[in-house]
Amino acid sequence: MTKLPVARAARPLLAPCAALALTAGFAQADEIRVLNWQGYGTDEAWALDAFAAKTGHTVVHEYFNSEQEMLTKLRTNPGAYDVVLINTAYTGQAAREGLIQKLDYADFPHASGIPDAMKETAALYEGGALYGIPWVWGVTSIAYNTEVLPEAPQSIELLWSPDFAGRVGWRDDAVESVQMAAISLGQDINNPTNWEAIEAKLKALKPQIRTFWSSENEWNQYFSSGEFDISVYWSGSAARSANNFGLPVGFAIPKEGAIGWLDGLSLAADAPHPEAAKAFIDYMIDPEFYVKWDTDVGAPVSANAEAVAALPDKAFNKVLASDEGVAARLKFLGPIDDDVREHMLQVWQATKTEFQN
């Protein structure tokens, strides 16, 4: 069994002490506070070393396990964070609630490599103002054990196949669950119309699901201990599971399609160190950082086209970004109306109640 790290305590200090000594040589060195998923790029120790060497700024992290937890942390801890990772499906909501602040691409030199179409993604804006810098995009689809399945799954229906009863891992997330069912049924993932069919499809997972997971670290723990053979998972995370831990993980985008998503980096409304935070966001979209992250660790696809172009020719993300067939099958996660989101939560709660009976 591969030995994996356990979840760390909240707000661990990730920049090593050696980096702190570097701050003496800078006019103003700040401690930047980042709110993100654990193990998701911004907390790579080598990256924080390099950033400290460039700027003198150190970085500490606090983690969340769901978007709702992220929003709650921003609401209840004003002034506690500088940078926050927000999926674009939630950027508008965070902006409307006054949790994040307006941005300007001119403050981020490396944004010059982000294509205009990506920069103009409607979900990054609220009231005509920019609230998030596009960072990485990826796919939520099927990860599988290559020792059990030598060939990539071709259909999303494998998740419901009796052949994998009790061998499926599933993220405990209402929106993602409803959207996976919507793809199976050919419905709009951001605005399903046949809720009865969605609920029935999800309840049909009862004999399938072995365990629920909520974080990348948890997924790795379950997979490495043989809890499941196939699972809903994220493309960049699957790459890290294989690269970092040597797990036999493959990733498939079935014929019915998969969920596409875009994550952005935002400044918290009451960020105590806004200028240092902007420098950190710019470093995160720097091709130099991204190429090392993707090559050595595993990452989603950079929103910076120059960073993707700098990858080795056979790199998964370079192939993914250039594969028009894959792009055509992706159903991109967009802003979800409050009433639709509430319906998703109700359907998922009813489904989990059914699982307990």
CORDA-V691152 format. One record per residue. N is the residue number from 1. RES is the residue in one letter. SS is DSSP state (alpha for helix, beta for strand, coil for the rest). PHI is phi in radians with two decimals (999 if undefined). OMEGA is omega in degrees with one decimal (* if undefined). Layout:
[[N | RES | SS | PHI | OMEGA] [N | RES | SS | PHI | OMEGA]]
This chain:
[[1 | M | coil | 999 | 177.4] [2 | T | coil | -1.27 | 178.4] [3 | K | coil | -1.43 | -176.3] [4 | L | coil | -2.10 | -179.6] [5 | P | coil | -1.26 | 174.6] [6 | V | coil | -1.47 | -179.4] [7 | A | coil | -1.05 | -179.8] [8 | R | coil | -1.55 | -179.6] [9 | A | coil | -1.17 | -178.2] [10 | A | coil | -1.06 | 176.2] [11 | R | coil | 0.93 | 177.6] [12 | P | coil | -1.31 | 175.4] [13 | L | beta | -1.49 | -173.6] [14 | L | coil | -1.73 | 179.1] [15 | A | coil | -1.33 | -177.5] [16 | P | coil | -1.18 | -176.5] [17 | C | alpha | -1.04 | -178.9] [18 | A | alpha | -1.04 | -179.0] [19 | A | alpha | -1.20 | -178.3] [20 | L | alpha | -1.11 | -179.7] [21 | A | alpha | -1.14 | -178.4] [22 | L | alpha | -1.21 | -174.1] [23 | T | alpha | -1.13 | -178.1] [24 | A | alpha | -1.10 | -177.0] [25 | G | alpha | -1.54 | -177.9] [26 | F | coil | -2.01 | -176.8] [27 | A | coil | -1.06 | 180.0] [28 | Q | coil | -2.50 | 179.6] [29 | A | coil | -2.01 | -176.9] [30 | D | coil | -1.97 | 172.1] [31 | E | beta | -1.78 | -176.2] [32 | I | beta | -1.51 | -178.7] [33 | R | beta | -1.88 | -174.0] [34 | V | beta | -2.05 | 176.3] [35 | L | beta | -1.95 | -172.6] [36 | N | beta | -2.77 | 167.5] [37 | W | coil | -1.19 | 176.9] [38 | Q | coil | -1.24 | 176.4] [39 | G | coil | 1.25 | -175.5] [40 | Y | coil | -1.99 | 168.3] [41 | G | coil | 1.38 | -174.1] [42 | T | coil | -1.19 | -178.0] [43 | D | coil | -1.88 | 175.6] [44 | E | coil | -1.15 | -174.3] [45 | A | alpha | -1.03 | -179.7] [46 | W | alpha | -1.12 | 179.6] [47 | A | alpha | -1.22 | 179.4] [48 | L | alpha | -1.18 | 173.7] [49 | D | alpha | -1.05 | -177.8] [50 | A | alpha | -1.13 | 179.7] [51 | F | alpha | -1.15 | 177.6] [52 | A | alpha | -1.11 | 179.6] [53 | A | alpha | -1.15 | -178.8] [54 | K | alpha | -1.35 | -167.6] [55 | T | alpha | -2.12 | -173.7] [56 | G | coil | 1.52 | -178.3] [57 | H | coil | -1.40 | 173.0] [58 | T | beta | -1.80 | -174.7] [59 | V | beta | -2.34 | 172.4] [60 | V | beta | -2.11 | -175.3] [61 | H | beta | -2.20 | 162.5] [62 | E | beta | -2.23 | -172.6] [63 | Y | beta | -2.01 | 171.9] [64 | F | coil | -2.23 | -179.7] [65 | N | coil | -1.99 | 176.7] [66 | S | coil | -2.82 | 178.1] [67 | E | alpha | -1.12 | 178.7] [68 | Q | alpha | -1.12 | 176.7] [69 | E | alpha | -1.14 | 177.7] [70 | M | alpha | -1.05 | 179.7] [71 | L | alpha | -1.10 | 179.4] [72 | T | alpha | -1.10 | 178.6] [73 | K | alpha | -1.09 | 178.4] [74 | L | alpha | -1.14 | -178.7] [75 | R | alpha | -1.19 | -170.4] [76 | T | alpha | -1.66 | -178.6] [77 | N | coil | -2.26 | 179.9] [78 | P | coil | -1.04 | 179.5] [79 | G | coil | 1.43 | -177.2] [80 | A | coil | -1.56 | -173.3] [81 | Y | coil | -2.25 | 173.5] [82 | D | coil | -1.81 | -176.1] [83 | V | beta | -1.97 | 177.5] [84 | V | beta | -2.37 | 175.5] [85 | L | beta | -1.49 | 179.5] [86 | I | beta | -2.33 | 170.9] [87 | N | beta | -1.14 | -173.5] [88 | T | alpha | -1.10 | 175.9] [89 | A | alpha | -1.17 | -177.8] [90 | Y | alpha | -2.00 | -177.1] [91 | T | alpha | -1.06 | -179.1] [92 | G | alpha | -1.05 | 179.1] [93 | Q | alpha | -1.09 | 179.6] [94 | A | alpha | -1.08 | 179.1] [95 | A | alpha | -1.18 | -179.4] [96 | R | alpha | -1.10 | 179.5] [97 | E | coil | -1.46 | 179.2] [98 | G | coil | 1.28 | -177.0] [99 | L | coil | -1.58 | 179.9] [100 | I | beta | -2.30 | -174.5] [101 | Q | coil | -1.97 | 179.7] [102 | K | coil | -1.13 | -179.1] [103 | L | beta | -2.23 | 177.8] [104 | D | coil | -2.40 | -179.4] [105 | Y | alpha | -0.97 | -178.8] [106 | A | alpha | -1.09 | -179.6] [107 | D | alpha | -1.49 | -175.4] [108 | F | coil | -2.27 | -175.0] [109 | P | alpha | -0.93 | -177.5] [110 | H | alpha | -1.30 | 175.0] [111 | A | alpha | -1.17 | 178.7] [112 | S | alpha | -1.07 | 179.9] [113 | G | alpha | -1.53 | 178.9] [114 | I | beta | -1.48 | -179.3] [115 | P | coil | -1.02 | -178.8] [116 | D | alpha | -0.99 | -178.4] [117 | A | alpha | -1.06 | 178.1] [118 | M | alpha | -1.26 | 178.5] [119 | K | alpha | -1.05 | -174.4] [120 | E | coil | -1.62 | 177.5] [121 | T | coil | -0.91 | -172.7] [122 | A | alpha | -1.01 | -175.8] [123 | A | alpha | -1.20 | 177.0] [124 | L | alpha | -1.45 | -173.6] [125 | Y | beta | -2.01 | 173.0] [126 | E | beta | -2.53 | -178.6] [127 | G | coil | 1.07 | 179.1] [128 | G | coil | 1.45 | -178.7] [129 | A | beta | -1.83 | 179.3] [130 | L | beta | -1.43 | -179.3] [131 | Y | coil | -2.20 | 179.9] [132 | G | coil | -2.61 | 175.8] [133 | I | beta | -1.69 | -179.5] [134 | P | beta | -1.01 | -175.6] [135 | W | beta | -1.96 | -179.7] [136 | V | beta | -2.48 | 173.5] [137 | W | beta | -2.25 | -177.3] [138 | G | beta | -2.86 | -171.3] [139 | V | beta | -2.32 | 168.5] [140 | T | beta | -1.78 | -175.7] [141 | S | beta | -2.71 | -174.0] [142 | I | beta | -1.90 | 169.2] [143 | A | beta | -1.74 | -175.3] [144 | Y | beta | -2.52 | 178.0] [145 | N | beta | -1.44 | -176.0] [146 | T | coil | -1.21 | 176.3] [147 | E | coil | -1.40 | 177.3] [148 | V | coil | -1.70 | -179.9] [149 | L | coil | -2.11 | -179.7] [150 | P | coil | -1.11 | -180.0] [151 | E | coil | -1.86 | -178.9] [152 | A | coil | -1.14 | 176.0] [153 | P | coil | -1.02 | -178.3] [154 | Q | coil | -1.72 | -175.6] [155 | S | coil | -2.31 | 176.8] [156 | I | alpha | -1.14 | -178.1] [157 | E | alpha | -1.16 | 177.2] [158 | L | alpha | -1.05 | 178.7] [159 | L | alpha | -1.12 | 179.9] [160 | W | alpha | -1.82 | -176.3] [161 | S | coil | -1.24 | 175.4] [162 | P | alpha | -1.01 | 178.9] [163 | D | alpha | -1.09 | -178.5] [164 | F | alpha | -2.07 | 175.6] [165 | A | coil | -1.04 | -179.8] [166 | G | coil | 1.30 | -177.2] [167 | R | coil | -2.19 | -176.4] [168 | V | beta | -1.91 | 171.8] [169 | G | beta | -1.75 | -174.8] [170 | W | beta | -2.49 | 177.6] [171 | R | beta | -1.33 | 179.1] [172 | D | coil | -1.40 | -177.4] [173 | D | coil | -2.55 | -174.2] [174 | A | alpha | -1.10 | -176.3] [175 | V | alpha | -1.10 | -178.6] [176 | E | alpha | -1.08 | -179.1] [177 | S | alpha | -1.12 | 179.3] [178 | V | alpha | -1.08 | -178.0] [179 | Q | alpha | -1.20 | 175.9] [180 | M | alpha | -1.12 | 176.8] [181 | A | alpha | -1.14 | 179.4] [182 | A | alpha | -1.10 | 177.2] [183 | I | alpha | -1.08 | 179.1] [184 | S | alpha | -1.04 | -176.0] [185 | L | alpha | -1.66 | 179.3] [186 | G | coil | 1.30 | 179.7] [187 | Q | coil | -1.73 | 176.8] [188 | D | coil | -1.19 | -175.2] [189 | I | coil | -1.23 | -177.8] [190 | N | coil | -1.67 | -179.5] [191 | N | coil | -2.69 | 179.6] [192 | P | coil | -1.08 | -178.7] [193 | T | coil | -2.00 | -179.1] [194 | N | coil | -1.81 | -175.4] [195 | W | alpha | -1.22 | 178.7] [196 | E | alpha | -1.10 | 178.8] [197 | A | alpha | -1.16 | 178.2] [198 | I | alpha | -1.05 | -177.7] [199 | E | alpha | -1.11 | 179.3] [200 | A | alpha | -1.10 | 179.8] [201 | K | alpha | -1.13 | -179.7] [202 | L | alpha | -1.20 | 179.2] [203 | K | alpha | -1.16 | 177.6] [204 | A | coil | -1.21 | 176.7] [205 | L | coil | -1.39 | -174.1] [206 | K | coil | -0.87 | 179.7] [207 | P | coil | -1.36 | -173.6] [208 | Q | coil | -1.55 | -167.6] [209 | I | beta | -1.34 | 176.1] [210 | R | beta | -1.49 | -178.8] [211 | T | beta | -2.76 | 173.9] [212 | F | beta | -1.69 | 175.6] [213 | W | beta | -2.26 | -178.4] [214 | S | coil | -2.27 | -178.7] [215 | S | coil | -2.44 | 178.4] [216 | E | alpha | -1.07 | 179.9] [217 | N | alpha | -1.06 | 179.4] [218 | E | alpha | -1.14 | 178.6] [219 | W | alpha | -1.02 | -179.9] [220 | N | alpha | -1.06 | 179.3] [221 | Q | alpha | -1.09 | -179.0] [222 | Y | alpha | -1.13 | -177.5] [223 | F | alpha | -1.11 | -176.5] [224 | S | alpha | -1.16 | 179.0] [225 | S | coil | -1.62 | 174.7] [226 | G | coil | 1.37 | -178.1] [227 | E | coil | -1.20 | 179.9] [228 | F | coil | -2.59 | -179.4] [229 | D | coil | -1.89 | 176.4] [230 | I | beta | -2.35 | -175.0] [231 | S | beta | -2.84 | 165.7] [232 | V | beta | -1.22 | -177.1] [233 | Y | beta | -2.79 | -178.3] [234 | W | beta | -1.82 | -175.0] [235 | S | alpha | -1.04 | -179.3] [236 | G | alpha | -1.12 | 179.0] [237 | S | alpha | -1.17 | 177.4] [238 | A | alpha | -1.07 | 178.1] [239 | A | alpha | -1.11 | 178.5] [240 | R | alpha | -1.16 | 179.2] [241 | S | alpha | -1.06 | 179.2] [242 | A | alpha | -1.34 | -175.2] [243 | N | alpha | -1.27 | -174.3] [244 | N | alpha | -1.37 | -170.4] [245 | F | alpha | -2.00 | 177.6] [246 | G | coil | 1.14 | 179.8] [247 | L | coil | -1.36 | -178.9] [248 | P | coil | -1.38 | -173.9] [249 | V | beta | -1.89 | 170.1] [250 | G | beta | -1.96 | -178.1] [251 | F | beta | -2.38 | -174.8] [252 | A | beta | -2.20 | 173.2] [253 | I | coil | -2.01 | -171.8] [254 | P | coil | -1.20 | -175.7] [255 | K | coil | -1.09 | -179.1] [256 | E | coil | -1.28 | 179.6] [257 | G | coil | 2.05 | -179.0] [258 | A | beta | -2.69 | -179.2] [259 | I | beta | -1.46 | 173.0] [260 | G | beta | -1.74 | -177.5] [261 | W | beta | -2.59 | 178.8] [262 | L | beta | -2.28 | 176.4] [263 | D | beta | -1.81 | 177.8] [264 | G | beta | -2.09 | 175.3] [265 | L | beta | -1.91 | -176.0] [266 | S | beta | -2.17 | 173.2] [267 | L | beta | -1.73 | 175.9] [268 | A | beta | -1.07 | -174.5] [269 | A | coil | -0.98 | -177.8] [270 | D | coil | -1.92 | -178.8] [271 | A | coil | -0.97 | -178.8] [272 | P | coil | -1.26 | -177.6] [273 | H | coil | -2.33 | -172.8] [274 | P | alpha | -1.07 | -177.8] [275 | E | alpha | -1.22 | 176.8] [276 | A | alpha | -1.12 | 179.1] [277 | A | alpha | -1.12 | 177.5] [278 | K | alpha | -1.11 | 178.1] [279 | A | alpha | -1.10 | -180.0] [280 | F | alpha | -1.21 | 178.0] [281 | I | alpha | -1.07 | 179.4] [282 | D | alpha | -1.10 | 176.9] [283 | Y | alpha | -1.12 | -179.2] [284 | M | alpha | -1.18 | 178.4] [285 | I | coil | -1.73 | 176.9] [286 | D | coil | -1.22 | 178.1] [287 | P | alpha | -0.97 | -179.4] [288 | E | alpha | -1.06 | 177.0] [289 | F | alpha | -1.13 | -172.3] [290 | Y | alpha | -1.11 | -177.5] [291 | V | alpha | -1.05 | 178.5] [292 | K | alpha | -1.18 | 179.3] [293 | W | alpha | -1.03 | -176.6] [294 | D | alpha | -1.22 | -175.7] [295 | T | alpha | -1.26 | -174.8] [296 | D | alpha | -1.57 | -172.6] [297 | V | alpha | -2.07 | -173.9] [298 | G | coil | 2.01 | -173.7] [299 | A | coil | -2.60 | 167.6] [300 | P | coil | -1.22 | -179.5] [301 | V | beta | -1.48 | 178.8] [302 | S | beta | -1.17 | 173.3] [303 | A | coil | -1.26 | 179.3] [304 | N | beta | -1.51 | -177.2] [305 | A | alpha | -1.07 | 178.4] [306 | E | alpha | -1.16 | 178.1] [307 | A | alpha | -1.20 | 178.9] [308 | V | alpha | -1.13 | -179.6] [309 | A | alpha | -1.10 | -178.4] [310 | A | coil | -1.43 | 178.6] [311 | L | coil | -1.26 | 172.6] [312 | P | coil | -0.99 | -173.7] [313 | D | coil | -1.00 | -176.7] [314 | K | coil | -1.66 | 179.3] [315 | A | coil | -1.07 | -176.5] [316 | F | alpha | -0.94 | -175.7] [317 | N | alpha | -1.23 | 176.7] [318 | K | alpha | -1.22 | 177.5] [319 | V | alpha | -1.17 | -179.4] [320 | L | alpha | -1.04 | -176.9] [321 | A | alpha | -1.15 | -177.0] [322 | S | alpha | -1.78 | -177.1] [323 | D | coil | -1.52 | -177.5] [324 | E | alpha | -1.14 | 178.6] [325 | G | alpha | -1.13 | 177.3] [326 | V | alpha | -1.16 | -179.0] [327 | A | alpha | -0.99 | -178.5] [328 | A | alpha | -1.18 | -177.7] [329 | R | alpha | -1.60 | -177.4] [330 | L | beta | -1.40 | 175.3] [331 | K | beta | -1.91 | -170.9] [332 | F | beta | -1.37 | 176.9] [333 | L | coil | -1.14 | -179.7] [334 | G | coil | -2.19 | 176.4] [335 | P | coil | -1.01 | -177.9] [336 | I | coil | -2.05 | 179.6] [337 | D | coil | -1.04 | -176.4] [338 | D | alpha | -1.02 | -178.8] [339 | D | alpha | -1.20 | 177.1] [340 | V | alpha | -1.19 | 178.5] [341 | R | alpha | -1.06 | 178.8] [342 | E | alpha | -1.10 | 177.5] [343 | H | alpha | -1.13 | 176.9] [344 | M | alpha | -1.04 | 179.8] [345 | L | alpha | -1.09 | -179.9] [346 | Q | alpha | -1.13 | -179.6] [347 | V | alpha | -1.12 | -179.5] [348 | W | alpha | -1.20 | 177.6] [349 | Q | alpha | -1.13 | 177.7] [350 | A | alpha | -1.11 | 179.2] [351 | T | alpha | -1.15 | -178.9] [352 | K | alpha | -1.18 | 175.1] [353 | T | alpha | -1.12 | 176.9] [354 | E | alpha | -1.08 | -179.9] [355 | F | alpha | -1.10 | -177.0] [356 | Q | alpha | -1.41 | -178.8] [357 | N | coil | -1.46 | *]]
